[in-house]
Amino acid sequence: MKTVTFNNSDVAKRGVLALLGKSVDAEGFIVDNESKMRVVTPRGEEVLLSDFAGVRKGSEVFITSDLPSLLDQVDYIRG
């Protein structure tokens, strides 16, 4: 499993999403290229490109840049 880091630019985010088979809809939400369904966080929230912070390693769990999402990620890492 590889770890990819990227800067906070829309170009970098779109590049990472393209590798995952995702894109951004007209309203700025991340969508699956095949189903066209919006991706959601573990809390069931749709993810805007502007809030996208990453994807949990080995999964399709999307992480946003808000504090609750980041704290959930810390809890996951600590296991």
RODO-2510 file (C-alpha; in nm, 4 decimals, decimal comma):
residues 79
     n   res          X          Y          Z
     1     m     0,0000     0,0000     0,0000
     2     k     0,1386     0,3394    -0,0976
     3     t     0,0857     0,6669     0,0844
     4     v     0,0308     0,9723    -0,1321
     5     t     0,0559     1,3228     0,0036
     6     f    -0,0667     1,6273    -0,1849
     7     n    -0,0996     1,9993    -0,1384
     8     n    -0,4291     2,1775    -0,0807
     9     s    -0,4743     2,2923    -0,4415
    10     d    -0,7812     2,1929    -0,6414
    11     v    -0,5528     2,0573    -0,9161
    12     a    -0,3764     1,8221    -0,6733
    13     k    -0,7047     1,7124    -0,5158
    14     r    -0,8597     1,6410    -0,8568
    15     g    -0,5517     1,4394    -0,9543
    16     v    -0,5782     1,2209    -0,6445
    17     l    -0,9512     1,1769    -0,6994
    18     a    -0,8943     1,0763    -1,0626
    19     l    -0,6631     0,7970    -0,9430
    20     l    -0,9496     0,6752    -0,7231
    21     g    -1,2114     0,6849    -0,9996
    22     k    -1,3753     0,9967    -0,8595
    23     s    -1,4493     1,3414    -0,9983
    24     v    -1,6343     1,6584    -0,8992
    25     d    -1,9911     1,7442    -0,9993
    26     a    -2,1202     2,0853    -1,1074
    27     e    -2,1968     2,1779    -0,7460
    28     g    -1,8446     2,0971    -0,6246
    29     f    -1,9180     1,7617    -0,4583
    30     i    -1,6982     1,4551    -0,5066
    31     v    -1,8742     1,1806    -0,7041
    32     d    -1,7969     0,8259    -0,8119
    33     n    -1,7262     0,8192    -1,1870
    34     e    -1,9278     0,5020    -1,2482
    35     s    -2,2355     0,5500    -1,0305
    36     k    -2,2329     0,9332    -1,0304
    37     m    -2,3294     0,9088    -0,6622
    38     r    -2,1739     1,1579    -0,4222
    39     v    -1,9215     1,0118    -0,1800
    40     v    -1,9893     1,0516     0,1901
    41     t    -1,7857     1,0649     0,5081
    42     p    -1,8313     0,8013     0,7811
    43     r    -2,0850     1,0453     0,9284
    44     g    -2,2894     1,0360     0,6073
    45     e    -2,1970     1,3883     0,4947
    46     e    -2,1399     1,4574     0,1257
    47     v    -1,7866     1,5799     0,0542
    48     l    -1,7103     1,9081    -0,1212
    49     l    -1,3803     1,9333    -0,3083
    50     s    -1,2925     2,2353    -0,0945
    51     d    -1,3252     2,0227     0,2236
    52     f    -1,1464     1,7126     0,0895
    53     a    -0,8429     1,6214     0,3005
    54     g    -0,7763     1,2616     0,1969
    55     v    -0,8849     0,9008     0,1973
    56     r    -0,8073     0,6573     0,4759
    57     k    -0,5309     0,4170     0,3743
    58     g    -0,6593     0,0977     0,2167
    59     s    -1,0180     0,2150     0,1950
    60     e    -1,2580     0,4600     0,0439
    61     v    -1,3297     0,6380     0,3717
    62     f    -1,3158     1,0058     0,2810
    63     i    -1,1660     1,2524     0,5259
    64     t    -1,2611     1,6188     0,5323
    65     s    -1,0628     1,9050     0,6783
    66     d    -1,3058     1,9842     0,9612
    67     l    -1,2028     1,9163     1,3207
    68     p    -1,4474     1,6280     1,3950
    69     s    -1,3342     1,4381     1,0850
    70     l    -0,9677     1,4886     1,1683
    71     l    -1,0248     1,3772     1,5285
    72     d    -1,1999     1,0633     1,4020
    73     q    -0,8923     0,9928     1,1908
    74     v    -0,6629     1,0301     1,4929
    75     d    -0,8810     0,7849     1,6871
    76     y    -0,8631     0,5401     1,3948
    77     i    -0,4832     0,5644     1,3741
    78     r    -0,4441     0,5065     1,7467
    79     g    -0,6652     0,1994     1,7043
***
